[in-house]
Amino acid sequence: MTIHTHQSHPDIIKRLNRARGHLSSVTQMIEDGRHCLDIAQQLHAVEKAIQQAKRALVLDHIDHCLEDALGSQDQTQRARAEEFKAITRYL
Protein backbone atom coordinates (compact mmCIF):
# COMPACT_ATOMS: atom_id res chain seq x y z
CA MET A 1 0.00 0.00 0.00
CA THR A 2 1.36 3.43 -0.91
CA ILE A 3 1.10 6.51 1.26
CA HIS A 4 -1.62 8.76 -0.09
CA THR A 5 -1.84 12.27 1.34
CA HIS A 6 -3.33 15.56 0.25
CA GLN A 7 -3.04 19.14 1.47
CA SER A 8 -6.45 18.87 3.13
CA HIS A 9 -5.52 15.90 5.34
CA PRO A 10 -4.14 17.96 8.28
CA ASP A 11 -7.39 19.96 8.35
CA ILE A 12 -9.44 16.77 8.22
CA ILE A 13 -7.41 15.35 11.11
CA LYS A 14 -8.11 18.51 13.14
CA ARG A 15 -11.84 18.16 12.44
CA LEU A 16 -11.82 14.52 13.52
CA ASN A 17 -9.84 15.27 16.67
CA ARG A 18 -12.38 17.97 17.57
CA ALA A 19 -15.18 15.47 16.98
CA ARG A 20 -13.39 12.97 19.22
CA GLY A 21 -13.20 15.59 21.98
CA HIS A 22 -16.89 16.41 21.61
CA LEU A 23 -17.77 12.72 21.71
CA SER A 24 -15.82 12.29 24.95
CA SER A 25 -17.75 15.23 26.35
CA VAL A 26 -21.03 13.59 25.36
CA THR A 27 -20.05 10.40 27.16
CA GLN A 28 -19.23 12.43 30.27
CA MET A 29 -22.52 14.32 29.98
CA ILE A 30 -24.44 11.04 29.95
CA GLU A 31 -22.48 9.73 32.94
CA ASP A 32 -23.17 12.99 34.76
CA GLY A 33 -26.91 12.71 34.11
CA ARG A 34 -27.18 15.86 31.98
CA HIS A 35 -30.43 16.74 30.23
CA CYS A 36 -31.24 14.87 27.04
CA LEU A 37 -31.59 18.09 25.05
CA ASP A 38 -28.03 19.12 25.93
CA ILE A 39 -26.74 15.67 25.01
CA ALA A 40 -28.66 15.63 21.73
CA GLN A 41 -27.22 19.04 20.80
CA GLN A 42 -23.68 17.81 21.41
CA LEU A 43 -24.30 14.59 19.50
CA HIS A 44 -25.54 16.69 16.61
CA ALA A 45 -22.31 18.70 16.72
CA VAL A 46 -20.26 15.47 16.66
CA GLU A 47 -22.27 14.16 13.72
CA LYS A 48 -21.83 17.41 11.76
CA ALA A 49 -18.09 17.51 12.44
CA ILE A 50 -17.65 13.98 11.12
CA GLN A 51 -19.89 14.70 8.15
CA GLN A 52 -17.83 17.78 7.26
CA ALA A 53 -14.59 15.80 7.55
CA LYS A 54 -15.98 13.14 5.24
CA ARG A 55 -17.19 15.74 2.76
CA ALA A 56 -13.80 17.48 2.71
CA LEU A 57 -12.06 14.16 2.13
CA VAL A 58 -14.36 13.14 -0.74
CA LEU A 59 -14.19 16.54 -2.44
CA ASP A 60 -10.41 16.63 -2.14
CA HIS A 61 -10.18 13.14 -3.57
CA ILE A 62 -12.34 14.13 -6.51
CA ASP A 63 -10.33 17.29 -7.14
CA HIS A 64 -6.96 15.56 -7.11
CA CYS A 65 -7.52 11.97 -8.11
CA LEU A 66 -9.94 12.76 -10.93
CA GLU A 67 -7.32 15.08 -12.41
CA ASP A 68 -4.71 12.32 -12.27
CA ALA A 69 -7.05 9.75 -13.77
CA LEU A 70 -8.18 11.93 -16.64
CA GLY A 71 -4.75 13.18 -17.66
CA SER A 72 -4.62 15.51 -20.64
CA GLN A 73 -7.93 16.24 -22.30
CA ASP A 74 -9.40 18.44 -24.96
CA GLN A 75 -11.35 21.54 -23.90
CA THR A 76 -14.77 19.81 -24.11
CA GLN A 77 -13.65 16.93 -21.90
CA ARG A 78 -12.04 19.35 -19.44
CA ALA A 79 -15.30 21.34 -19.23
CA ARG A 80 -17.26 18.17 -18.46
CA ALA A 81 -14.82 17.19 -15.72
CA GLU A 82 -15.05 20.69 -14.21
CA GLU A 83 -18.85 20.51 -14.30
CA PHE A 84 -18.75 17.16 -12.52
CA LYS A 85 -16.46 18.57 -9.82
CA ALA A 86 -18.65 21.67 -9.46
CA ILE A 87 -21.85 19.70 -8.82
CA THR A 88 -20.20 17.65 -6.07
CA ARG A 89 -20.06 20.83 -4.00
CA TYR A 90 -23.79 20.37 -3.37
CA LEU A 91 -23.37 16.99 -1.69
KABELJO-V457550 format. One line per field, one symbol per residue. ss: DSSP state (H for helix, E for strand, C for the rest). phi: phi as a letter, one per 40 degrees, with the letter a starting at -180 (. if undefined). burial: # if it has 24 or more other ideal C-beta (glycine too) atoms within 12 Angstrom, else .. A space follows every 10 residues. Layout:
BEGIN
ss = ???
phi = ???
burial = ???
END
This chain:
BEGIN
ss = CCCCCCCCHH HHHHHHHHHH HHHHHHHHHH HCCCCHHHHH HHHHHHHHHH HHHHHHHHHH HHHHHHHHHH CCCCHHHHHH HHHHHHHHHH C
phi = .ccbbbdcdd cccccccccc ccccccdccc ccgccccccc cccccccccc cccccccccc ccdcccdccc gcaccccccc cccccccccc c
burial = .......... .#..#...#. .#...#.... .......... .#...#..#. ..#..##.## .##..#.... .......... #...#..... .
END
